[in-house]
């Protein structure tokens, strides 16, 4: 089977488990670090021509990360798609299990380890509320029904905007500062928040920088995510 992945976390999942299957990935597929496959452009604007040139049997997509028009174009070309859209940790784990079934592969050890890591409640000793920006200029935050929001909830961090009607609200900076949150969680993707780019916007509020890969990816990183994120969150 020849697989092209347009989802970084699924790229890592396949490349880690059965690297010989993967023939193409996006420019943003950064893991594993030694990934050596054809690059087909970005997640939002991939090159359909480059994807078809790899002669894939299956293309991996995500309903939120990728565009419907690209999925339609691939279907018209006769390409089979595997589409995910997990909004909870459990859904992410189940999507991965479905993927390996579709690839006719046994469940990898890392997936069993990830299930075990998230099996028991992981809530921190002290529950906190947070705003979770994922972009700035304009400010965009996590709303309700998101995978990352569920990850944080399991770690004892509740999202102030979990009840918002939009999955990714765009509140003003003044609204974020006045939200009453105990914490501002700043991942390093999709926007690359850093110590000198993000925390300065929230004077007097506790800010913590976290690994976006462990917060938003559903793949091998899920096995270590509770420990990595737990440690990062506890410093605030």
C-alpha positions as CSV (number, residue, x, y, z in Angstrom):
1,X,0.0,0.0,0.0
2,X,1.2,3.5,-0.8
3,X,0.0,6.2,1.7
4,X,0.1,10.0,1.5
5,X,-0.6,11.9,4.7
6,X,-1.9,15.4,4.9
7,X,-2.0,15.4,8.7
8,X,1.2,15.8,10.6
9,X,0.1,13.6,13.5
10,X,-1.0,10.8,11.2
11,X,2.2,11.1,9.3
12,X,4.2,10.4,12.5
13,X,1.8,7.6,13.4
14,X,2.4,5.8,10.1
15,X,6.1,6.6,9.7
16,X,6.8,5.4,13.2
17,X,4.9,2.1,12.7
18,X,5.3,1.2,9.1
19,X,7.6,3.7,7.4
20,X,7.7,1.8,4.1
21,X,4.0,2.6,3.5
22,X,4.4,6.4,3.5
23,X,5.2,7.9,0.1
24,X,4.2,11.5,0.6
25,X,3.5,14.1,3.3
26,X,3.0,17.8,3.8
27,X,5.7,20.4,4.3
28,X,4.5,20.7,7.9
29,X,5.0,17.0,8.7
30,X,8.1,17.4,11.0
31,X,8.1,14.0,12.8
32,X,9.9,11.8,12.6
33,X,12.9,14.1,12.1
34,X,14.4,11.8,9.4
35,X,11.3,11.6,7.3
36,X,12.3,11.2,3.7
37,X,9.2,11.2,1.4
38,X,7.8,13.4,-1.3
39,X,6.5,16.7,-0.1
40,X,3.2,17.8,-1.5
41,X,2.7,21.3,-0.1
42,X,0.7,22.5,3.0
43,X,-2.2,21.0,4.8
44,X,-4.6,23.7,3.7
45,X,-3.2,24.1,0.1
46,X,-1.6,20.8,-1.0
47,X,-0.7,20.2,-4.6
48,X,-3.2,17.7,-6.0
49,X,-0.8,17.1,-8.9
50,X,2.1,16.2,-6.5
51,X,-0.2,13.9,-4.5
52,X,-1.3,12.0,-7.6
53,X,2.3,11.8,-8.8
54,X,3.0,9.5,-5.8
55,X,0.4,7.1,-7.1
56,X,-1.2,6.7,-3.6
57,X,-3.6,3.9,-2.6
58,X,-4.8,6.0,0.4
59,X,-4.6,9.6,1.4
60,X,-5.0,10.5,5.1
61,X,-6.9,13.7,5.9
62,X,-8.5,15.6,8.7
63,X,-11.9,17.3,8.4
64,X,-10.6,20.4,10.2
65,X,-7.0,20.6,9.0
66,X,-7.7,19.9,5.3
67,X,-10.2,21.5,2.8
68,X,-13.3,19.8,1.5
69,X,-12.4,20.8,-2.1
70,X,-9.1,19.0,-1.9
71,X,-10.9,15.9,-0.6
72,X,-13.4,16.2,-3.5
73,X,-10.7,16.6,-6.1
74,X,-8.9,13.4,-4.8
75,X,-12.1,11.5,-4.8
76,X,-12.8,12.5,-8.4
77,X,-9.3,11.2,-9.3
78,X,-10.3,7.8,-7.8
79,X,-8.2,8.1,-4.6
80,X,-9.5,6.5,-1.4
81,X,-9.5,8.7,1.6
82,X,-9.2,8.1,5.3
83,X,-10.7,11.1,7.2
84,X,-10.5,11.8,10.9
85,X,-12.0,14.5,13.1
86,X,-11.4,13.6,16.8
87,X,-12.7,16.0,19.4
88,X,-11.7,14.0,22.4
89,X,-8.7,11.9,23.4
90,X,-10.8,8.7,23.2
91,X,-11.9,9.6,19.7
92,X,-8.3,10.2,18.7
93,X,-7.2,6.8,20.0
94,X,-10.1,5.1,18.2
95,X,-9.3,6.9,14.9
96,X,-5.7,5.6,15.2
97,X,-7.0,2.1,15.8
98,X,-9.3,2.4,12.7
99,X,-6.3,3.7,10.7
100,X,-4.2,0.6,11.4
101,X,-7.1,-1.6,10.6
102,X,-7.4,0.1,7.3
103,X,-3.7,-0.4,6.7
104,X,-4.0,-4.1,7.6
105,X,-1.5,-3.6,10.4
106,X,-1.6,-4.8,14.0
107,X,-2.1,-2.3,16.7
108,X,1.4,-0.8,17.5
109,X,2.8,-1.0,21.0
110,X,2.8,2.8,21.3
111,X,-0.9,3.0,20.8
112,X,-1.5,0.5,23.6
113,X,0.8,2.6,25.8
114,X,-1.1,5.8,24.9
115,X,-4.4,4.1,25.9
116,X,-2.9,3.1,29.2
117,X,-1.5,6.6,29.8
118,X,-4.9,8.2,29.4
119,X,-7.0,5.4,31.0
120,X,-7.1,6.9,34.5
121,X,-8.1,10.4,35.4
122,X,-5.1,12.7,35.1
123,X,-6.5,15.8,36.8
124,X,-3.9,17.9,38.6
125,X,-4.1,18.3,42.4
126,X,-5.5,21.8,41.9
127,X,-8.0,22.5,39.2
128,X,-7.5,25.7,37.2
129,X,-9.3,27.6,34.5
130,X,-7.4,28.8,31.4
131,X,-7.6,30.7,28.1
132,X,-5.8,28.8,25.4
133,X,-4.7,31.1,22.5
134,X,-3.7,29.3,19.3
135,X,-3.1,32.4,17.2
136,X,-2.5,36.1,17.6
137,X,-3.1,39.1,15.2
138,X,-6.0,38.4,15.6
139,X,-6.3,36.5,18.8
140,X,-7.9,33.1,18.4
141,X,-8.6,30.7,21.3
142,X,-9.8,27.2,21.8
143,X,-13.6,27.0,22.2
144,X,-15.7,24.0,22.9
145,X,-15.5,20.5,21.4
146,X,-11.8,20.4,20.6
147,X,-9.3,17.6,21.0
148,X,-6.8,19.9,22.8
149,X,-9.5,21.1,25.2
150,X,-10.2,17.6,26.2
151,X,-6.5,16.9,26.7
152,X,-6.3,19.9,29.1
153,X,-9.5,19.0,30.9
154,X,-8.1,15.6,31.7
155,X,-5.1,17.3,33.2
156,X,-7.2,19.5,35.5
157,X,-7.3,22.6,33.3
158,X,-10.8,23.8,32.3
159,X,-11.2,26.1,29.3
160,X,-12.9,29.4,30.0
161,X,-14.3,29.4,26.4
162,X,-15.5,25.8,26.5
163,X,-19.1,26.9,26.3
164,X,-18.6,29.3,23.3
165,X,-20.7,28.6,20.2
166,X,-17.6,28.7,18.0
167,X,-14.9,26.1,18.1
168,X,-12.3,28.8,17.7
169,X,-13.6,32.1,19.1
170,X,-11.9,35.4,18.4
171,X,-12.2,37.5,21.6
172,X,-10.5,40.8,22.0
173,X,-7.3,41.0,24.0
174,X,-9.2,43.0,26.6
175,X,-11.8,40.2,26.9
176,X,-9.0,37.6,27.4
177,X,-7.4,39.7,30.1
178,X,-10.8,40.1,31.9
179,X,-11.8,36.5,31.5
180,X,-11.0,35.6,35.1
181,X,-8.7,32.7,34.0
182,X,-6.1,31.4,36.4
183,X,-3.8,30.6,33.6
184,X,-2.9,31.4,29.9
185,X,-1.8,28.3,28.1
186,X,0.4,29.1,25.1
187,X,1.3,26.2,22.7
188,X,4.1,26.4,20.2
189,X,1.8,25.6,17.3
190,X,-0.1,26.4,15.2
191,X,1.2,29.8,16.3
192,X,4.7,29.5,17.7
193,X,4.3,31.3,21.0
194,X,7.6,31.8,22.8
195,X,8.8,33.4,26.0
196,X,9.2,36.7,24.2
197,X,6.1,36.4,22.0
198,X,2.8,35.9,23.8
199,X,3.3,36.2,27.6
200,X,3.9,40.0,27.4
201,X,0.3,40.5,26.2
202,X,-1.0,39.2,29.6
203,X,0.6,41.3,32.3
204,X,-0.2,40.0,35.8
205,X,-1.6,36.7,34.5
206,X,0.2,33.4,34.8
207,X,1.4,32.1,31.4
208,X,2.8,28.7,30.6
209,X,4.4,27.6,27.3
210,X,3.5,24.1,26.3
211,X,4.3,21.6,23.5
212,X,1.8,22.0,20.7
213,X,2.6,18.5,19.4
214,X,1.7,17.0,22.7
215,X,-1.4,19.2,23.1
216,X,-2.9,18.8,19.6
217,X,-1.4,15.8,17.9
218,X,-3.0,12.3,18.0
219,X,-0.2,9.9,17.3
220,X,2.8,8.4,19.1
221,X,3.1,11.6,21.2
222,X,-0.1,10.7,23.0
223,X,1.8,8.1,25.0
224,X,4.0,10.7,26.7
225,X,1.6,13.7,26.5
226,X,0.2,13.4,30.1
227,X,3.7,13.5,31.6
228,X,5.1,16.2,29.3
229,X,2.1,18.5,29.6
230,X,1.6,17.8,33.2
231,X,5.2,18.9,34.0
232,X,4.8,22.0,31.8
233,X,1.5,23.0,33.4
234,X,2.7,22.5,37.0
235,X,5.4,25.2,36.6
236,X,2.8,27.9,36.4
